[in-house]
Amino acid sequence: MGEMQFLNKTGHSTLEWDVRDDESTSMAEAEFDKLLHEGYVAFQRERRDKDAQRVDSFDPAADEILWVRPLRGG
């Protein structure tokens, strides 16, 4: 089971998927693509590791994907 975590206008959101369930995996991939298109940056982290790696494509086998909205100065 994998999960995505991100902050949005409604607060903290979590989306989970099961790699054995095509429907939940497709929904997670669609959400990944949507957030990437909206300018969020994805980091994939395996639960056993502390470091996260930036990713640009959805990996259904990922344990956790963390989304960050880049800050903009002004």
N, CA and C atoms as a LAMMPS dump frame, in Angstrom:
ITEM: TIMESTEP
0
ITEM: NUMBER OF ATOMS
222
ITEM: BOX BOUNDS ff ff ff
-5.0000000000000000e+02 5.0000000000000000e+02
-5.0000000000000000e+02 5.0000000000000000e+02
-5.0000000000000000e+02 5.0000000000000000e+02
ITEM: ATOMS id mol type element x y z
1 1 1 N 0.841 -1.174 0
2 1 2 C 0 0 0
3 1 3 C 0.881 1.23 0
4 2 1 N 0.6 2.16 -0.865
5 2 2 C 1.346 3.404 -0.938
6 2 3 C 0.462 4.568 -0.555
7 3 1 N 1.079 5.696 -0.288
8 3 2 C 0.295 6.884 0.034
9 3 3 C 0.993 8.139 -0.445
10 4 1 N 0.155 9.137 -0.781
11 4 2 C 0.625 10.467 -1.129
12 4 3 C 0.121 11.412 -0.057
13 5 1 N 0.969 12.365 0.314
14 5 2 C 0.582 13.353 1.293
15 5 3 C 0.9 14.728 0.74
16 6 1 N -0.067 15.648 0.91
17 6 2 C 0.135 16.993 0.409
18 6 3 C -0.763 17.972 1.143
19 7 1 N -0.334 19.231 1.139
20 7 2 C -1.132 20.318 1.675
21 7 3 C -1.838 20.986 0.511
22 8 1 N -3.091 21.342 0.742
23 8 2 C -3.836 22.076 -0.277
24 8 3 C -4.746 23.093 0.406
25 9 1 N -5.645 23.699 -0.319
26 9 2 C -6.518 24.737 0.227
27 9 3 C -7.417 24.222 1.351
28 10 1 N -7.676 22.936 1.365
29 10 2 C -8.542 22.368 2.396
30 10 3 C -7.756 21.82 3.581
31 11 1 N -6.44 21.903 3.54
32 11 2 C -5.598 21.394 4.62
33 11 3 C -4.742 20.238 4.141
34 12 1 N -4.445 19.339 5.052
35 12 2 C -3.61 18.171 4.757
36 12 3 C -4.472 17.076 4.141
37 13 1 N -4.006 16.512 3.048
38 13 2 C -4.731 15.423 2.387
39 13 3 C -3.818 14.221 2.214
40 14 1 N -4.41 13.061 2.285
41 14 2 C -3.691 11.808 2.066
42 14 3 C -4.475 10.981 1.07
43 15 1 N -3.777 10.416 0.116
44 15 2 C -4.387 9.526 -0.865
45 15 3 C -3.63 8.205 -0.809
46 16 1 N -4.34 7.117 -0.613
47 16 2 C -3.713 5.806 -0.548
48 16 3 C -4.114 4.976 -1.758
49 17 1 N -3.221 4.081 -2.146
50 17 2 C -3.523 3.152 -3.227
51 17 3 C -2.909 1.801 -2.907
52 18 1 N -3.441 0.789 -3.542
53 18 2 C -2.938 -0.579 -3.389
54 18 3 C -2.488 -1.039 -4.765
55 19 1 N -1.229 -1.402 -4.892
56 19 2 C -0.663 -1.786 -6.185
57 19 3 C -1.418 -2.968 -6.798
58 20 1 N -2.107 -3.76 -5.97
59 20 2 C -2.881 -4.906 -6.478
60 20 3 C -4.267 -4.504 -6.976
61 21 1 N -4.636 -3.229 -6.756
62 21 2 C -5.948 -2.72 -7.157
63 21 3 C -5.761 -1.708 -8.286
64 22 1 N -6.09 -2.111 -9.495
65 22 2 C -5.873 -1.248 -10.663
66 22 3 C -6.602 0.081 -10.556
67 23 1 N -7.817 0.078 -10.025
68 23 2 C -8.599 1.318 -9.934
69 23 3 C -7.937 2.325 -8.993
70 24 1 N -7.516 1.875 -7.809
71 24 2 C -6.889 2.815 -6.868
72 24 3 C -5.539 3.292 -7.402
73 25 1 N -4.818 2.423 -8.089
74 25 2 C -3.525 2.811 -8.661
75 25 3 C -3.717 3.832 -9.779
76 26 1 N -4.731 3.635 -10.609
77 26 2 C -5.023 4.594 -11.687
78 26 3 C -5.427 5.949 -11.124
79 27 1 N -6.217 5.937 -10.06
80 27 2 C -6.626 7.197 -9.424
81 27 3 C -5.418 7.924 -8.841
82 28 1 N -4.509 7.175 -8.22
83 28 2 C -3.307 7.779 -7.649
84 28 3 C -2.411 8.357 -8.744
85 29 1 N -2.271 7.634 -9.843
86 29 2 C -1.459 8.137 -10.946
87 29 3 C -2.064 9.399 -11.553
88 30 1 N -3.382 9.44 -11.675
89 30 2 C -4.057 10.639 -12.201
90 30 3 C -3.836 11.825 -11.262
91 31 1 N -3.914 11.588 -9.959
92 31 2 C -3.677 12.659 -8.985
93 31 3 C -2.224 13.118 -9.046
94 32 1 N -1.291 12.196 -9.197
95 32 2 C 0.126 12.531 -9.349
96 32 3 C 0.309 13.474 -10.543
97 33 1 N -0.252 13.099 -11.679
98 33 2 C -0.116 13.909 -12.895
99 33 3 C -0.742 15.287 -12.711
100 34 1 N -1.892 15.339 -12.039
101 34 2 C -2.596 16.605 -11.797
102 34 3 C -1.747 17.527 -10.927
103 35 1 N -1.223 17.009 -9.827
104 35 2 C -0.411 17.827 -8.926
105 35 3 C 0.879 18.286 -9.591
106 36 1 N 1.493 17.42 -10.356
107 36 2 C 2.709 17.789 -11.084
108 36 3 C 2.412 18.934 -12.053
109 37 1 N 1.295 18.841 -12.75
110 37 2 C 0.881 19.875 -13.699
111 37 3 C 0.578 21.204 -12.982
112 38 1 N 0.093 21.123 -11.741
113 38 2 C -0.228 22.329 -10.963
114 38 3 C 1.011 22.98 -10.357
115 39 1 N 2.18 22.367 -10.547
116 39 2 C 3.419 22.971 -10.082
117 39 3 C 3.966 22.412 -8.781
118 40 1 N 3.298 21.415 -8.217
119 40 2 C 3.828 20.774 -7.015
120 40 3 C 5.071 19.963 -7.381
121 41 1 N 5.926 19.726 -6.399
122 41 2 C 7.136 18.934 -6.583
123 41 3 C 7 17.675 -5.737
124 42 1 N 7.278 16.511 -6.332
125 42 2 C 7.098 15.232 -5.657
126 42 3 C 8.431 14.685 -5.153
127 43 1 N 8.384 14.123 -3.948
128 43 2 C 9.521 13.431 -3.36
129 43 3 C 9.059 12.054 -2.917
130 44 1 N 9.797 11.058 -3.299
131 44 2 C 9.459 9.676 -2.944
132 44 3 C 10.352 9.233 -1.805
133 45 1 N 9.738 8.617 -0.823
134 45 2 C 10.496 8.142 0.332
135 45 3 C 10.041 6.735 0.677
136 46 1 N 11.009 5.875 0.875
137 46 2 C 10.718 4.538 1.364
138 46 3 C 10.648 4.643 2.875
139 47 1 N 9.675 4.022 3.47
140 47 2 C 9.472 4.178 4.909
141 47 3 C 10.683 3.777 5.736
142 48 1 N 11.459 2.854 5.234
143 48 2 C 12.631 2.414 6
144 48 3 C 13.796 3.392 5.894
145 49 1 N 13.756 4.299 4.927
146 49 2 C 14.812 5.291 4.737
147 49 3 C 14.334 6.651 5.221
148 50 1 N 15.269 7.486 5.601
149 50 2 C 14.907 8.823 6.063
150 50 3 C 14.962 9.857 4.946
151 51 1 N 15.776 9.61 3.928
152 51 2 C 15.939 10.573 2.846
153 51 3 C 14.887 10.369 1.766
154 52 1 N 14.435 11.466 1.21
155 52 2 C 13.478 11.417 0.103
156 52 3 C 14.195 11.841 -1.171
157 53 1 N 13.781 11.265 -2.282
158 53 2 C 14.356 11.585 -3.589
159 53 3 C 13.296 12.25 -4.455
160 54 1 N 13.672 13.312 -5.131
161 54 2 C 12.737 13.984 -6.031
162 54 3 C 12.408 13.055 -7.2
163 55 1 N 11.132 13.007 -7.567
164 55 2 C 10.687 12.17 -8.682
165 55 3 C 9.78 12.979 -9.6
166 56 1 N 9.759 12.589 -10.865
167 56 2 C 8.92 13.262 -11.856
168 56 3 C 7.907 12.324 -12.496
169 57 1 N 7.876 11.069 -12.039
170 57 2 C 6.899 10.121 -12.579
171 57 3 C 6.377 9.236 -11.452
172 58 1 N 5.171 8.764 -11.62
173 58 2 C 4.498 7.962 -10.606
174 58 3 C 5.062 6.545 -10.576
175 59 1 N 5.392 6.077 -9.393
176 59 2 C 5.851 4.707 -9.179
177 59 3 C 4.829 4.014 -8.283
178 60 1 N 4.012 3.113 -8.83
179 60 2 C 2.982 2.467 -8.019
180 60 3 C 3.545 1.655 -6.863
181 61 1 N 4.827 1.277 -6.92
182 61 2 C 5.44 0.496 -5.854
183 61 3 C 5.989 1.38 -4.724
184 62 1 N 5.869 2.696 -4.851
185 62 2 C 6.39 3.607 -3.834
186 62 3 C 5.647 3.438 -2.514
187 63 1 N 6.397 3.551 -1.426
188 63 2 C 5.771 3.541 -0.107
189 63 3 C 5.068 4.865 0.169
190 64 1 N 5.77 5.964 -0.102
191 64 2 C 5.23 7.273 0.233
192 64 3 C 5.714 8.311 -0.762
193 65 1 N 4.801 9.166 -1.188
194 65 2 C 5.133 10.303 -2.046
195 65 3 C 4.682 11.556 -1.313
196 66 1 N 5.608 12.473 -1.111
197 66 2 C 5.341 13.723 -0.421
198 66 3 C 5.328 14.847 -1.445
199 67 1 N 4.329 15.701 -1.354
200 67 2 C 4.208 16.805 -2.298
201 67 3 C 4.519 18.124 -1.601
202 68 1 N 5.284 18.956 -2.304
203 68 2 C 5.657 20.275 -1.783
204 68 3 C 5.31 21.304 -2.835
205 69 1 N 4.71 22.399 -2.402
206 69 2 C 4.44 23.511 -3.31
207 69 3 C 5.627 24.468 -3.2
208 70 1 N 6.334 24.724 -4.291
209 70 2 C 7.493 25.641 -4.224
210 70 3 C 7.079 27.024 -3.723
211 71 1 N 7.938 27.621 -2.916
212 71 2 C 7.706 28.98 -2.442
213 71 3 C 8.156 29.959 -3.495
214 72 1 N 7.44 31.056 -3.569
215 72 2 C 7.803 32.089 -4.545
216 72 3 C 8.003 33.401 -3.807
217 73 1 N 9.136 33.998 -4.061
218 73 2 C 9.43 35.287 -3.416
219 73 3 C 8.773 36.433 -4.154
220 74 1 N 8.789 37.582 -3.543
221 74 2 C 8.206 38.691 -4.243
222 74 3 C 8.373 39.966 -3.598
